[in-house]
Amino acid sequence: MKRVLIALAVLLLPSAAKATTREDVAKRWAPVLHQQYRDEKDLFTAYDFDGNWVGNDNEESLSACTSGKKTCSLAAKVYFTVIETSSHWFVQYLPYHPVDAKVTNGHEHDTESVFLVVSKDGGGTGKLVAMETRFHLDWFTYGDGAVLKAGAKSVDGPIHVDANGRPQVYVQQAGHGFCGGYSPPNDLFPDLQLTCNHDEEPHLSGTGVVYRPDVAAAKPLVQDNQVIDAGYALEEIYTTFWAHRTEVGKGKAFKQAVDYTGSRCATLACPKQFGGAFDGDEGESPSGPWNQESGPGVDGNGGQFFDPAFTMSKRLTFPQPYSLDYCHNPYVGIVDACAKDAPPDPSGSQAPASTGPTTASSPTPSSSTDPTAPSDDASDSGCACTVGRHSATSWSLVIAATVLPLIAVRRRRRR
């Protein structure tokens, strides 16, 4: 008995309540993507699937890869990043298509995306409360309309989840608009696939691929008139796209540099002169979510990416607590400043804070004077933030107070 109790104490004390990391949150809520398929241009892959971060050769590389003239990996990859306040995680997922194959205004690169708001209420990896999907030039918003009250816009429909509670998203063929419901395909002319039935659960018609995050990433072996499962890998935006943000110009990753000029740049260290639209020589290439229209409620581009707490507070009214102050947002110079033991701050409000994180008070990565430069600290997606009301330390004390006296009593009895 003594040995059993000692073993329990040794095993439990150091890890009694493992803190939830941002990577845990991203993995838990990674979406199931129902990809309608016309040809291999509809497959997700990595931006550098051809072995480089040159933007204007991706269409040519894809053609060479699919024709067998070039060997490259077309395994699916979804880029992600997690921004954190004391009350919520804001998770951006960016699946990447090398080509938008619409006839009317197709282009090299395609970066529709999925964005989640996850409340820390309830502990663990939290509770999914809102989702937005990028549908060409629009953001569709999903959640419980009885809980999320209308602000600059109202909820478009419910979040459809699979048996594991993961959000599901339908992805169009050719143009790749993301719909949280079902977008009836137009096989003759996909450019006219312009509707999203928000209340209808995502599913596929004819040929398609269901991408799941808990399946190993590999190039799907698509079969005509069948729906197959495939997997995708997750990789951080901060250590991939953001690490290449200064590579601007012909034959580089980005076409031109832009600034983020959001509503709260007086208190946030808003980034400047980073890559906006991708470099491409086929049509007008898009940007990632860091330079897309912010959507209803806020002005400028990139608000949902750089300042998601504020942007979503303008879009909808969330239940309290809802904090607007970041404890982790490396894109505006705030890195791992999350409280270790504190529960969500009930004093957070949806109104713009009169004071907030500033350049002077926000911790910055030590490897660079640029507050948004990748570093070992910032690229680590784990945060010491705890999700419940007790930290690993406090739980250790509870267990120590319970288990160790039992060991002592047992020893006295044996004497």
N, C-alpha and C positions, 0 to 999 in steps of 0.2 A: 504493500500500500504506500509506504514511504516513497519508494522509487517512482510509483505512478504519479503521486502528487508533485514530486520534484520535477518530473518530466513535463507535467502540465504547466507548472510555473515557468520553466525555461522556455517552453514553446510559446506560451501565451503572452508573457510579459512584454517582449519586444514588439509584438505585432498584433496586439489585442484589437486594435481598431485602425487598420491600415487606411491611411488617407487616400481618398479618391483623387486620381490625377486627371488632368485634362485629356490625356490620351485614352484613359478609361472611358471618359464621357464620349469622346469621338467614336470609339469602337462600339460602345453600347448603342448609340443612336444612328450609326451609319445606315443610310437608306438602302432599300431594295429598289433597284432601277429596272423598270420594264422597258427595254429598248426595242422599238419596232425596227425591223431590218429590211432594207432594200438591197444594199451591197456593203462591201467592207468599209466604206466611208462612214458607216453607222457604228463601227466598233469604237469603244473607248480605248485609249492607250495613254502613254506618257508623252509629254511635250517633246522630250528628247529620245523618243523611240528609235530615232535614226542615229543616235550616238552623239548628238550635238545640240546646242542651244541656239542654233541659227534658225530664225523664223521663216525666212522666205524660201526654204527648200523642203518644207514639210509635205506639201502636196506632191511634189516630184518624188520624194522619198517614199511616200505611201504607195504611189503607183508602182515604183520599183520593187517594194517589198511584197505587194500583193501579186505581182506578176512573176515573182521568183527571180528577178534580176538582182535583188539585193537581199541580204539576210539581216533581219532585224526583229526585235521582239514586239509583238502587238498584244502582249498581255495587258489587261485593263488596270488602270491606276486612277484613283480618285484622290485629289489633293484636298487637304483640310487645314483648318486652323481653329483654335478655340480661344476666345476672349472671355474674361471673367470679371464679375463684380462680386460683392459679398452675397448677393441674392440669386444670381443667375450665371449660367454659361451660355455663350452665343457661339454657335458652331457653324462654320461655313464649309460646304463641300463643293469641290470643283472637279467634276468629271471633264475630261478633255477629248474633243474630237479634232483631228487634224484638218478636216474640211467640212464646211457647210455646203451641201451639194444642191441647194435650190437653183432652179433655172434662172429666175428673175434677178436675184441679187445674191448669189452664192459668193463665198469667200474662203480664203485660207484661214484656218483656225476656227474653232467654235467652243464657246465657254459659257453655256447655260449652267445654272448652278442651283444648289439646294441650301437653304439657310434655316437653322433651328434655334429656337429659344427654349432653354431647359432650366426649369426652376430647381433650386437646391432643396426645396421643401420636400421632406420625406426621407432624406438621407440617401446614401449610396450614390448612384450616378444620376440621381434627380428624377424629375418628371417632365416629359415633353409637353410644352404648353402651346407652342406656336411653330408654324413652318411657313416658309416662303419659297416659291420656285420661280426661276427665271424663265419666262415664256416670251422669247425674242426681246421686245422692248418693255415688257410689263413684268411686274412682280405680282404673283398670285399669293394670297394669304390664307392660311388654313389654321383651324383650331376650333375650340368650343365657343360658338357664338353667344352662348348664355353666360360665359365667364369673361370672355374678351370683348369689352365694349368698344364700339366704333370710335375712332379718332379721325385722322385724316382719311381713313378708309375703313371699311367693315370687313369681316371675315367672309371669304368667298365660299368656303365649304369646310367639312370636317377633315381631320387628318386620318387617312386610311392606313391602318397598321396590319402587319402580317401576324402569324401565330406567335412570333417571338416579340411582338410589340414594336417592331421596327417600322418607321414610316415608309410608305410606298409611293413611288413616283413613276408616272408614265413619260417616256421619252419618244418624241416623234422621229420618224425616218427623215433623212435628207436635211431638214432645217433644225431638228433637234430641240424644239421647244419643250420645256419641262412642265408637266401638268400634274397637279396633285390628285387629279381624278382620271378621266379618260378622254383622249382626244381622238375622235373617229378618223381613221386614216383615209387619205385620198391617194390610192395607189397609182392612178393615172397621172395626177398632177399634184405632188405633195406640197407645192407652194400654196395650195388652197386649203391645206389642213390648218384651219385658223381658229377652231373652237376647242374649248376645254369644258367637259361636263364634270364640274367639281364634285357633285354628289355621287358619281359613279366610281366604284373601286377600280384602281388601275389594273389593266390586264392587256393581253396582246391578241391581235387578230392575224392569223396567217403565220408568217415567219418572224421569229423574234428571239431575243436573248434576255433572260432574267438574271441580272447581275446581283450577286449576294456577297456581303462582306465576310461571311464566315465560310466561304468556299475558296480554295486556293486559286490564286490569280494565274490565268493561262489564256492564250488566244482561243476564243470559242470556236468549236467545230460546228458551224451553222448548217442546218439541213432545211431544205425547202418545205414550207407549210408545216413546220414544227416549231415549238417553243422549247428552247433548251436552257438549262441553268449554267451559269459561269460565275467565276469569282473575280474579285478585284482587290488590289492592295491599297492601303492608305499611306499617304506621305504628306508631311507638313509643307504648307505653302511658304512658311517663313524661311525654311532652309532650302527651298527650291526656287520658285518664282521670285520671291523677295530677295534672295541672294543674288539674283541676276538683274535686279531692277535698274542698275546703272549701265547695263549693256544696251545702249541706244544707238540706232543708226542702221544704215543699209547692211544687210548680212549679219545682223545681230538679233538678239531676242526681241527687242522692242523697237517700234518705229520712231517714237518721239517721247520726250519727257514731259510730265505734267506735275501740277501741284494739287494737294488736297486742301480745299478751302471751305471746310465745314463750319457749321454754326458755332462750334465750341473751340475754335482754334485759338481763342484768347487764353484759354486755360489748358488746352492740350498741346503737346509738341507735335503739331500736324506735319507730316512728311512733305518734302518738296523735291521736285526734279527726280522723280522715279518713273519707270517705264509705264506708259499708258497702253495704247493699242499695240498689239503684236506686229512685228515686221512681217509683211507678206506681199507677194506680187500677184495675187489672184483676188480681185475685188477689194472691198474695204474691210480689213481685218478688225475684229472686235478687241476689246480689252477684257481683262479678268474683272471680278467683282470690285476690285480696288479702284476702277475707273468707269464703272457702269452707272447709269442713272440711279440715283438714290431712291427714287420712288416717292409716293405721296407723303407729304408732311415735312419734307426737308428739301433744301436746295442743293444744287451742285452734284458732282459725281463722287461715288465712293463712300457715301455716308453709312450705308448698311454694313460695309466692311470695316471702316476705320472707327466709327462711333455707333455701334449697333444698339447699345442700351438707349441712347438718346433717340436714334432714328425710330426704333420700334415703339418708344414711349409716345412719339408723335403719331405713329400709325394707329395704335390701339391703346386702350386703357387696360393695364394688367392689374391683377390682385396684388395687394401689398403683402410683404415688403417687395419693393422693386427699386434697387439702387442704381443710380446713374454714375457712380464713381468706380472706376476700374481698379482692380488690384492686380490684374495682368492684362496688358495690352501692349505688346512690344512694338507695335506699329506707331504708337504715339509715345514711346519712351518709358512705359511702365512695365517693369519686369519682376514677377514673383514678389509682389508686395502684399500678398494675401495673408490675412490673419490666420494663425495656426489653429486656434481653438474657438474662435468666435462663431456663433450661429449667424444666419443672415441678419443684417442690420435693419431693424424695424423702422429706423428713422429715414431710410431712403425714400425718395419721392419721385414722382414723374415730372415734376417741374424742374427746369434747368437749375442746377446748383449755383448759388452765388459764389461759392468757392469750390475748388476742386483740384485735381492733380495738375501741377504746373511743371514746366520744364525744370525749374530749380529743385522742386521737392520730389520729383519722380526719379526712382533709381534707373540708371541706364546701364546697358551692357558694358563691361569693362574693356572689351577688346577694341572699342572704337569710340571716337568722340561723337559719332552719329548715333543719336538715340534709337534709331531703327535698324542699326546694323546687326546682322546675326552674330550671336556669340554662343559659347558653350552653355551659359545660363539660360539664354532666351530660347535656344533651340530645344532645350529639354522641356518636353510637353508635360512633365510632372510638376505639380504644385503641391506644397505642403498644406494647402487649404483642406480643412476637414469639412465634411458635409453635414454631419449630425451635431448634437450638442456636446459630445464628448470627444476629446482627442485621444490618440493612442496613449499619450502620457496619462491622462486622467483615467482611462480604462485600465491601464497597467496598475495604477494605485488601487483601484477597486478590486482587481483580481488578487493583488498582493495582500490586501487586507483580508480577503476571504480565504485564499489558499494557504498562505504561510502559517496562520494560526492553526489550521488543521494539521499541518505537518508537525508543528510543535506539540499539539495535543497527542498525536500519535506517538511521538518519541517519548513523552512522559509515561504513557501507558505501558510502553514496552519496557521501561526501566522498572 
